[in-house]
Amino acid sequence: NAGVMQNPRHLVRRRGQEARLRCSPMKGHSHVYWYRQLPEEGLKFMVYLQKENIIDESGMPKERFSAEFPKEGPSILRIQQVVRGDSAAYFCASSTGQGQPQHFGDGTRLSIL
Amino acid sequence: KQEVTQIPAALSVPEGENLVLNCSFTDSAIYNLQWFRQDPGKGLTSLLLIQSSQREQTSGRLNASLDKSSGRSTLYIAASQPGDSATYLCAVRPNTGNQFYFGTGTSLTVIP
């Protein structure tokens, strides 16, 4: 009865390194959403994926950020050449379909040194 | 662009009180609205989901209402308990697009 699983829970990277955040949706869920929560700000949508497809990436920064949801395995949010401003909590949510309740993971807290 | 506002930003009440949290949104063309709670260092727990055609939803001591035309939703918590202390987030999904727009939340403290 696992919920949405995100790992790692905490990730520390130095400026210029790459960060990979993983998200395994709830069983039976094929829709995944990534959100970012900056300090003292609300959650902001980044990207919406279904298996092997990016449906909506309107919230993704134009550079350095990418996401995938392969046929097998978890969804991955990848941040290349991280900068201090990337420090945030990154949350993944999953659902059974559009318009259905989104269930959230506990997030990955990314800290950039 | 949808803007979601939650008032107050913080609220402190004694145990046992009934309370209301407010959420307002600027564009009434919404598909649904969802209330979440977030505990420190944790993810979001879904509390209630209201479809645009619904007026309210209830779960235990929680009741959420939706007035789409005025762009408002309220979350009513009855007989508050210290375990209710958390940040409560309101999120709106527009008719078009796939994302939720979140408010910045109301931080609730229930004092024993």
Contacts between the chains, C-beta under 8 A, distances in Angstrom:
chain1	res1	chain2	res2	distance
A	4	B	43	7.6
A	6	B	43	7.8
A	33	B	98	7.4
A	33	B	99	7.2
A	33	B	100	7.8
A	35	B	100	7.9
A	35	B	102	7.8
A	41	B	104	6.8
A	42	B	4	7.6
A	42	B	89	7.4
A	42	B	102	4.3
A	42	B	103	6.0
A	42	B	104	4.3
A	42	B	105	6.8
A	43	B	44	7.9
A	43	B	89	7.3
A	43	B	91	7.7
A	43	B	100	7.7
A	43	B	102	4.3
A	44	B	102	7.5
A	45	B	99	3.4
A	45	B	100	6.5
A	45	B	101	7.5
A	48	B	98	4.3
A	48	B	99	6.7
A	55	B	98	6.2
A	56	B	97	6.8
A	56	B	98	4.6
A	56	B	99	6.9
A	58	B	97	7.5
A	58	B	99	7.5
A	59	B	99	6.5
A	91	B	43	6.0
A	91	B	44	6.9
A	93	B	44	7.8
A	98	B	98	6.3
A	99	B	31	5.7
A	99	B	32	6.4
A	99	B	93	7.1
A	101	B	34	6.6
A	101	B	46	5.5
A	101	B	49	4.9
A	102	B	34	7.2
A	102	B	46	7.2
A	102	B	100	6.9
A	103	B	46	6.3
A	104	B	36	7.4
A	104	B	43	4.3
A	104	B	44	4.0
A	104	B	45	7.5
A	104	B	46	7.5
A	105	B	43	5.2
A	106	B	42	5.4
A	106	B	43	4.1
A	107	B	42	7.6
A	107	B	43	5.2
A	109	B	41	7.8
